[in-house]
Amino acid sequence: MDGRKVYIPDVFVAPDDPDEAPDADGLGVDVAGVVPVAEVVSPGSEAGDRDRRRKRRAYASAGIAVYVIVDDFDGSGTVTVLADPEPD
């Protein structure tokens, strides 16, 4: 989502017909057609930082309205739901 860099979420919900929200290149779904995105945090500090911080900021910057983080590696196992998050 940074220029040509794209994050691929573990789960996202988009229209049944991808033609309802095509991206500019016609290769997928435009972010405007995606409402919730979910990530299951992967093990390891680099993956955890990517899923908890970098992806959260990138999705917020792109206008994703709901971001769900399922985290079994934070010491207690949590599910965090962010709605209309700020990029910072």
N, C-alpha and C positions, 0 to 999 in steps of 0.2 A: 504494500500500500504506500510505500515510499518511492514515488516515481514509478519505476517498473517493478519494484520489489513487492511481492505479495506474500501474505501469510495465509496458510490454508488451515481453517479451523477444524477441530474434530467433528463438530456438528454445527450446521446452520440451517435456518428455515428460509426458503425463498418461494416465489410463486410456483404453482404446479407447472405452468408453461414458462420456460426460461425466456421466451420471446416477449413476455410482458415486461421484463426488466433487463434487456440485453446490455452488455457492456459495450464500450466504444469500439472495441476490436472484434466484437461478435464471437468471443471465445468463451464467455461464461455469463454470469449474472452480475449486473451493476449493483454496487453496494446499496443503492437506494432501494432495491428490491429485497434486501436482506434485513430481517428484524432481529431475531435473537441469534447469537453466536455462542457456542459453548466450547470450552477447552478443558481437557482432563490433563492436569499437570503431570509432566513426565518426570521420572527420577533424575537426579543430578542437578548441581547448582546452575549450570549454564541453561539447561532446559527449563528449570524452575523460574529463573530470571526472565527468560523469553516468554513463558506462558503467563506469569504473574504480572510482569511489568511492561515489557516491550510490546507484546500483543495487545494488552489492555489499552495502552496509549495509542497504538496504531488504529485499533478498531474505533476508539473514541474520536480520533481525528478524522476518520473516514465517515463518521456519522452513524455507526452501528448503535442502535438505541438500547439494546439489552445485551450484556455480556455476562455469561455464567462461567465461573471457575470452579471446577471440581478438583479439590486438592487433598490427596491422601498422604502427601509428603511434608506437611507443615507442622507435624507433631501431634495434631489432634484430629485431622480429617475434617475438612470444612467444605461447604458449598457457599460461594459468594455470588450474589446477584447484583450487578451494577446496572442501573437504569439511567439513561441520559448522562453517562459519565463525562467528565471533563478530561481532555487529553493530558493534562499535567497531574 
